[in-house]
Amino acid sequence: MSINETFEDDQLSGRRAAPRMELSLPGQFMSTQGNHKCIVTDLSRSGLRMAIVDPIKVGQGGYLRCGPIDHFMIVTRQERGFNALEFEIPVSDVFVFGIRQFQEQLGDMEREELAATAQMWAEGAETPHR
């Protein structure tokens, strides 16, 4: 899915206000109800959607930390296993595209780490997972 394509229609307005970019980044949402591990699944200038085991109540605010994302956000919608959140202050297009680059770099780093671990294992060296 490209940045110009949108996700499913919003149930209330018929269309989302901003195009969304698919992601898969682990993060943490910190609120007065506690810290919640999550996965950011899409992002736009106005907000994002995150997968979360126990969705947070609509209206709840907190900080999302996910890679370069470290922003105060407000929960605007709750679904089974997901929350939609809105940035307190919308972010720029440059920021959104920077998050995509971060995800790509993260994937490259994970592949490099896996290859190095496999090489160490093949050579009989001690690996971090032993």
C-alpha positions as CSV (number, residue, x, y, z in Angstrom):
1,M,0.0,0.0,0.0
2,S,1.4,3.4,-0.9
3,I,1.1,6.6,1.1
4,N,-1.5,7.8,-1.5
5,E,-3.9,4.9,-0.7
6,T,-6.1,5.1,2.3
7,F,-7.3,2.4,4.7
8,E,-10.9,1.3,5.1
9,D,-13.5,4.1,5.3
10,D,-14.0,5.7,8.6
11,Q,-17.3,4.5,10.0
12,L,-18.4,8.1,10.9
13,S,-17.2,10.3,8.1
14,G,-17.0,7.9,5.2
15,R,-13.3,8.7,4.5
16,R,-10.2,9.3,6.6
17,A,-8.9,12.9,6.8
18,A,-5.3,11.9,5.9
19,P,-3.7,9.1,3.9
20,R,-2.1,6.3,5.9
21,M,1.1,4.4,5.5
22,E,1.3,0.8,6.6
23,L,3.9,0.0,9.2
24,S,4.8,-2.7,11.7
25,L,6.8,-1.2,14.5
26,P,6.9,-2.3,18.2
27,G,6.3,0.4,20.7
28,Q,5.0,1.3,24.1
29,F,2.0,3.5,25.1
30,M,2.4,5.0,28.6
31,S,-0.7,6.3,30.3
32,T,-2.1,6.7,33.8
33,Q,-3.6,3.2,33.4
34,G,-0.1,1.7,32.9
35,N,2.4,0.9,30.2
36,H,1.1,-1.1,27.2
37,K,3.2,-2.9,24.6
38,C,1.9,-2.3,21.1
39,I,2.6,-2.5,17.4
40,V,2.1,0.6,15.3
41,T,0.3,-0.7,12.2
42,D,-0.3,2.5,10.2
43,L,0.6,6.2,10.4
44,S,-0.5,9.5,9.0
45,R,0.2,13.2,9.8
46,S,-2.8,13.3,12.1
47,G,-2.5,10.0,13.9
48,L,-1.9,6.3,13.9
49,R,-3.4,2.9,14.6
50,M,-1.8,0.4,16.9
51,A,-2.4,-3.2,17.7
52,I,-2.7,-3.8,21.4
53,V,-3.7,-6.7,23.6
54,D,-6.0,-4.7,25.8
55,P,-7.4,-1.7,23.9
56,I,-7.4,1.6,25.8
57,K,-10.6,3.6,26.5
58,V,-11.5,6.4,24.1
59,G,-10.4,9.8,25.4
60,Q,-7.4,8.4,27.3
61,G,-4.2,10.3,26.7
62,G,-0.6,9.2,27.0
63,Y,2.8,9.0,25.4
64,L,3.7,6.7,22.6
65,R,7.3,5.7,22.3
66,C,8.0,3.8,19.1
67,G,11.4,4.4,17.4
68,P,11.6,8.1,16.6
69,I,7.9,8.5,17.7
70,D,7.8,10.1,21.2
71,H,4.6,12.0,21.2
72,F,1.6,12.7,23.4
73,M,-1.5,11.1,21.8
74,I,-5.2,10.7,22.5
75,V,-7.2,7.6,21.9
76,T,-10.0,8.4,19.4
77,R,-11.3,5.0,18.6
78,Q,-11.3,1.5,20.2
79,E,-11.7,-1.7,18.3
80,R,-11.0,-5.3,19.3
81,G,-7.3,-5.5,19.5
82,F,-6.7,-2.0,18.1
83,N,-6.7,1.6,19.1
84,A,-6.8,4.7,16.8
85,L,-4.8,7.6,18.3
86,E,-4.5,11.2,17.3
87,F,-1.3,13.3,17.7
88,E,-1.8,16.3,20.0
89,I,0.0,18.3,17.3
90,P,-0.1,16.9,13.7
91,V,3.3,15.8,12.4
92,S,4.9,16.8,9.0
93,D,5.1,14.7,5.8
94,V,8.9,14.6,6.4
95,F,8.3,13.0,9.8
96,V,6.0,10.4,8.4
97,F,8.4,9.4,5.6
98,G,11.2,9.4,8.2
99,I,9.3,6.7,10.1
100,R,9.2,4.6,6.9
101,Q,13.0,5.0,6.5
102,F,13.4,4.0,10.2
103,Q,11.4,0.8,9.7
104,E,13.4,-0.1,6.6
105,Q,16.7,0.5,8.5
106,L,15.4,-1.5,11.4
107,G,14.7,-4.4,9.1
108,D,18.2,-4.2,7.6
109,M,19.8,-4.2,11.0
110,E,17.7,-7.3,12.1
111,R,18.8,-9.1,8.9
112,E,22.5,-8.2,9.5
113,E,22.3,-9.3,13.1
114,L,20.7,-12.6,12.1
115,A,23.4,-13.2,9.4
116,A,26.2,-12.4,12.0
117,T,24.6,-14.8,14.5
118,A,24.3,-17.6,11.9
119,Q,28.0,-17.0,10.8
120,M,29.1,-17.3,14.4
121,W,27.1,-20.4,14.9
122,A,28.5,-22.0,11.7
123,E,32.0,-21.3,12.9
124,G,31.2,-22.8,16.3
125,A,31.7,-19.5,18.2
126,E,29.6,-18.5,21.2
127,T,26.4,-16.8,20.1
128,P,24.3,-14.4,22.2
129,H,21.5,-16.9,22.3
130,R,23.4,-19.8,23.8
